Amino acid sequence: MTGTIVGIIIAAIIVLIIISMSVKIVTEFERGVILRLGRLVGAKGPGLFLIIPFIDRMTKVDLRVVTMDVPSQEVITRDNVTVRVNAVVYFRVVDPEAAFIKVLDHVRATSQISQTTLRNVLGQSELDELLTKREKLNQMLQKIIDEHTDPWGVKVSIVEIKEVELAEEMKRSMAAQAEAERERRAKIIHAEGELQASEKLAQAAAVIGRETATIQLRYLSTLTEVAAGGKSNTIIFPLPLEMLKAFGAKEEPKKIE
């Protein structure tokens, strides 16, 4: 009797172990890739399902977006400038079967191909492009990396260049170049202002040349400004002969024939 009870208990334990090995639960953001005797059966989930113990082997694959930092890479640009650049890559698994079967570690593989692509693409660009056309380079990096990871069932959605580190000598050179550019623009603006002022003065001189009363009014306006701004009550100023003519000379008496 005792041996029968022990056997029943042992059998019950074995059944419970088999059931626990057969029942699998996969969450919403995961898929369970199943191999049966070494052959791919498929990916299941999410939810609860059964597998055959000791025959089926299941591996969970995460489908959530992975944020991966690409370590700083030393890059020599096309114009022979050495910089250190790092980036961030956003990717996720879209085909869990390919991510499990075709690559040993899809996260590490994506990291390595991202580092290599970062050096290759930025090495073919000039420093100005790296500093001013970063969005274009981001799109180019995303496209190339995604093409490499597509056979692994990995979709690269975003690649962003984070920091570009320059040598101190290059920073000083760029600062001097920027200062020279600002001075050049300031001189151009000043010259354009002088040109516009000279054109306006030429137009004013043409008007004054046609209308003699204009210079007289300008002369009186200048005297008013001088009188208002001076501290002395006595002002000595020249009186042009043209002004006397403007006020009119005595008319010559008409000769009576």
Secondary structure as a PSIPRED ss2 file (coil, helix, strand):
# PSIPRED VFORMAT (PSIPRED V4.0)

   1 M C   1.000  0.000  0.000
   2 T H   0.000  1.000  0.000
   3 G H   0.000  1.000  0.000
   4 T H   0.000  1.000  0.000
   5 I H   0.000  1.000  0.000
   6 V H   0.000  1.000  0.000
   7 G H   0.000  1.000  0.000
   8 I H   0.000  1.000  0.000
   9 I H   0.000  1.000  0.000
  10 I H   0.000  1.000  0.000
  11 A H   0.000  1.000  0.000
  12 A H   0.000  1.000  0.000
  13 I H   0.000  1.000  0.000
  14 I H   0.000  1.000  0.000
  15 V H   0.000  1.000  0.000
  16 L H   0.000  1.000  0.000
  17 I H   0.000  1.000  0.000
  18 I H   0.000  1.000  0.000
  19 I H   0.000  1.000  0.000
  20 S H   0.000  1.000  0.000
  21 M H   0.000  1.000  0.000
  22 S H   0.000  1.000  0.000
  23 V E   0.000  0.000  1.000
  24 K E   0.000  0.000  1.000
  25 I E   0.000  0.000  1.000
  26 V E   0.000  0.000  1.000
  27 T C   1.000  0.000  0.000
  28 E C   1.000  0.000  0.000
  29 F C   1.000  0.000  0.000
  30 E E   0.000  0.000  1.000
  31 R E   0.000  0.000  1.000
  32 G E   0.000  0.000  1.000
  33 V E   0.000  0.000  1.000
  34 I E   0.000  0.000  1.000
  35 L E   0.000  0.000  1.000
  36 R E   0.000  0.000  1.000
  37 L C   1.000  0.000  0.000
  38 G C   1.000  0.000  0.000
  39 R E   0.000  0.000  1.000
  40 L E   0.000  0.000  1.000
  41 V E   0.000  0.000  1.000
  42 G E   0.000  0.000  1.000
  43 A E   0.000  0.000  1.000
  44 K E   0.000  0.000  1.000
  45 G C   1.000  0.000  0.000
  46 P C   1.000  0.000  0.000
  47 G E   0.000  0.000  1.000
  48 L E   0.000  0.000  1.000
  49 F E   0.000  0.000  1.000
  50 L E   0.000  0.000  1.000
  51 I C   1.000  0.000  0.000
  52 I C   1.000  0.000  0.000
  53 P C   1.000  0.000  0.000
  54 F C   1.000  0.000  0.000
  55 I C   1.000  0.000  0.000
  56 D E   0.000  0.000  1.000
  57 R E   0.000  0.000  1.000
  58 M E   0.000  0.000  1.000
  59 T E   0.000  0.000  1.000
  60 K E   0.000  0.000  1.000
  61 V E   0.000  0.000  1.000
  62 D E   0.000  0.000  1.000
  63 L C   1.000  0.000  0.000
  64 R C   1.000  0.000  0.000
  65 V C   1.000  0.000  0.000
  66 V E   0.000  0.000  1.000
  67 T E   0.000  0.000  1.000
  68 M E   0.000  0.000  1.000
  69 D E   0.000  0.000  1.000
  70 V E   0.000  0.000  1.000
  71 P E   0.000  0.000  1.000
  72 S E   0.000  0.000  1.000
  73 Q E   0.000  0.000  1.000
  74 E E   0.000  0.000  1.000
  75 V E   0.000  0.000  1.000
  76 I E   0.000  0.000  1.000
  77 T C   1.000  0.000  0.000
  78 R C   1.000  0.000  0.000
  79 D C   1.000  0.000  0.000
  80 N C   1.000  0.000  0.000
  81 V C   1.000  0.000  0.000
  82 T E   0.000  0.000  1.000
  83 V E   0.000  0.000  1.000
  84 R E   0.000  0.000  1.000
  85 V E   0.000  0.000  1.000
  86 N E   0.000  0.000  1.000
  87 A E   0.000  0.000  1.000
  88 V E   0.000  0.000  1.000
  89 V E   0.000  0.000  1.000
  90 Y E   0.000  0.000  1.000
  91 F E   0.000  0.000  1.000
  92 R E   0.000  0.000  1.000
  93 V E   0.000  0.000  1.000
  94 V C   1.000  0.000  0.000
  95 D C   1.000  0.000  0.000
  96 P H   0.000  1.000  0.000
  97 E H   0.000  1.000  0.000
  98 A H   0.000  1.000  0.000
  99 A H   0.000  1.000  0.000
 100 F H   0.000  1.000  0.000
 101 I H   0.000  1.000  0.000
 102 K C   1.000  0.000  0.000
 103 V C   1.000  0.000  0.000
 104 L C   1.000  0.000  0.000
 105 D C   1.000  0.000  0.000
 106 H H   0.000  1.000  0.000
 107 V H   0.000  1.000  0.000
 108 R H   0.000  1.000  0.000
 109 A H   0.000  1.000  0.000
 110 T H   0.000  1.000  0.000
 111 S H   0.000  1.000  0.000
 112 Q H   0.000  1.000  0.000
 113 I H   0.000  1.000  0.000
 114 S H   0.000  1.000  0.000
 115 Q H   0.000  1.000  0.000
 116 T H   0.000  1.000  0.000
 117 T H   0.000  1.000  0.000
 118 L H   0.000  1.000  0.000
 119 R H   0.000  1.000  0.000
 120 N H   0.000  1.000  0.000
 121 V H   0.000  1.000  0.000
 122 L H   0.000  1.000  0.000
 123 G H   0.000  1.000  0.000
 124 Q C   1.000  0.000  0.000
 125 S C   1.000  0.000  0.000
 126 E C   1.000  0.000  0.000
 127 L H   0.000  1.000  0.000
 128 D H   0.000  1.000  0.000
 129 E H   0.000  1.000  0.000
 130 L H   0.000  1.000  0.000
 131 L H   0.000  1.000  0.000
 132 T H   0.000  1.000  0.000
 133 K C   1.000  0.000  0.000
 134 R H   0.000  1.000  0.000
 135 E H   0.000  1.000  0.000
 136 K H   0.000  1.000  0.000
 137 L H   0.000  1.000  0.000
 138 N H   0.000  1.000  0.000
 139 Q H   0.000  1.000  0.000
 140 M H   0.000  1.000  0.000
 141 L H   0.000  1.000  0.000
 142 Q H   0.000  1.000  0.000
 143 K H   0.000  1.000  0.000
 144 I H   0.000  1.000  0.000
 145 I H   0.000  1.000  0.000
 146 D H   0.000  1.000  0.000
 147 E H   0.000  1.000  0.000
 148 H H   0.000  1.000  0.000
 149 T H   0.000  1.000  0.000
 150 D H   0.000  1.000  0.000
 151 P H   0.000  1.000  0.000
 152 W H   0.000  1.000  0.000
 153 G C   1.000  0.000  0.000
 154 V E   0.000  0.000  1.000
 155 K E   0.000  0.000  1.000
 156 V E   0.000  0.000  1.000
 157 S E   0.000  0.000  1.000
 158 I E   0.000  0.000  1.000
 159 V E   0.000  0.000  1.000
 160 E E   0.000  0.000  1.000
 161 I E   0.000  0.000  1.000
 162 K E   0.000  0.000  1.000
 163 E E   0.000  0.000  1.000
 164 V E   0.000  0.000  1.000
 165 E E   0.000  0.000  1.000
 166 L E   0.000  0.000  1.000
 167 A C   1.000  0.000  0.000
 168 E H   0.000  1.000  0.000
 169 E H   0.000  1.000  0.000
 170 M H   0.000  1.000  0.000
 171 K H   0.000  1.000  0.000
 172 R H   0.000  1.000  0.000
 173 S H   0.000  1.000  0.000
 174 M H   0.000  1.000  0.000
 175 A H   0.000  1.000  0.000
 176 A H   0.000  1.000  0.000
 177 Q H   0.000  1.000  0.000
 178 A H   0.000  1.000  0.000
 179 E H   0.000  1.000  0.000
 180 A H   0.000  1.000  0.000
 181 E H   0.000  1.000  0.000
 182 R H   0.000  1.000  0.000
 183 E H   0.000  1.000  0.000
 184 R H   0.000  1.000  0.000
 185 R H   0.000  1.000  0.000
 186 A H   0.000  1.000  0.000
 187 K H   0.000  1.000  0.000
 188 I H   0.000  1.000  0.000
 189 I H   0.000  1.000  0.000
 190 H H   0.000  1.000  0.000
 191 A H   0.000  1.000  0.000
 192 E H   0.000  1.000  0.000
 193 G H   0.000  1.000  0.000
 194 E H   0.000  1.000  0.000
 195 L H   0.000  1.000  0.000
 196 Q H   0.000  1.000  0.000
 197 A H   0.000  1.000  0.000
 198 S H   0.000  1.000  0.000
 199 E H   0.000  1.000  0.000
 200 K H   0.000  1.000  0.000
 201 L H   0.000  1.000  0.000
 202 A H   0.000  1.000  0.000
 203 Q H   0.000  1.000  0.000
 204 A H   0.000  1.000  0.000
 205 A H   0.000  1.000  0.000
 206 A H   0.000  1.000  0.000
 207 V H   0.000  1.000  0.000
 208 I H   0.000  1.000  0.000
 209 G H   0.000  1.000  0.000
 210 R H   0.000  1.000  0.000
 211 E C   1.000  0.000  0.000
 212 T H   0.000  1.000  0.000
 213 A H   0.000  1.000  0.000
 214 T H   0.000  1.000  0.000
 215 I H   0.000  1.000  0.000
 216 Q H   0.000  1.000  0.000
 217 L H   0.000  1.000  0.000
 218 R H   0.000  1.000  0.000
 219 Y H   0.000  1.000  0.000
 220 L H   0.000  1.000  0.000
 221 S H   0.000  1.000  0.000
 222 T H   0.000  1.000  0.000
 223 L H   0.000  1.000  0.000
 224 T H   0.000  1.000  0.000
 225 E H   0.000  1.000  0.000
 226 V H   0.000  1.000  0.000
 227 A H   0.000  1.000  0.000
 228 A H   0.000  1.000  0.000
 229 G H   0.000  1.000  0.000
 230 G C   1.000  0.000  0.000
 231 K C   1.000  0.000  0.000
 232 S C   1.000  0.000  0.000
 233 N C   1.000  0.000  0.000
 234 T C   1.000  0.000  0.000
 235 I C   1.000  0.000  0.000
 236 I C   1.000  0.000  0.000
 237 F C   1.000  0.000  0.000
 238 P C   1.000  0.000  0.000
 239 L C   1.000  0.000  0.000
 240 P C   1.000  0.000  0.000
 241 L H   0.000  1.000  0.000
 242 E H   0.000  1.000  0.000
 243 M H   0.000  1.000  0.000
 244 L H   0.000  1.000  0.000
 245 K H   0.000  1.000  0.000
 246 A H   0.000  1.000  0.000
 247 F H   0.000  1.000  0.000
 248 G C   1.000  0.000  0.000
 249 A C   1.000  0.000  0.000
 250 K C   1.000  0.000  0.000
 251 E C   1.000  0.000  0.000
 252 E C   1.000  0.000  0.000
 253 P C   1.000  0.000  0.000
 254 K C   1.000  0.000  0.000
 255 K C   1.000  0.000  0.000
 256 I C   1.000  0.000  0.000
 257 E C   1.000  0.000  0.000
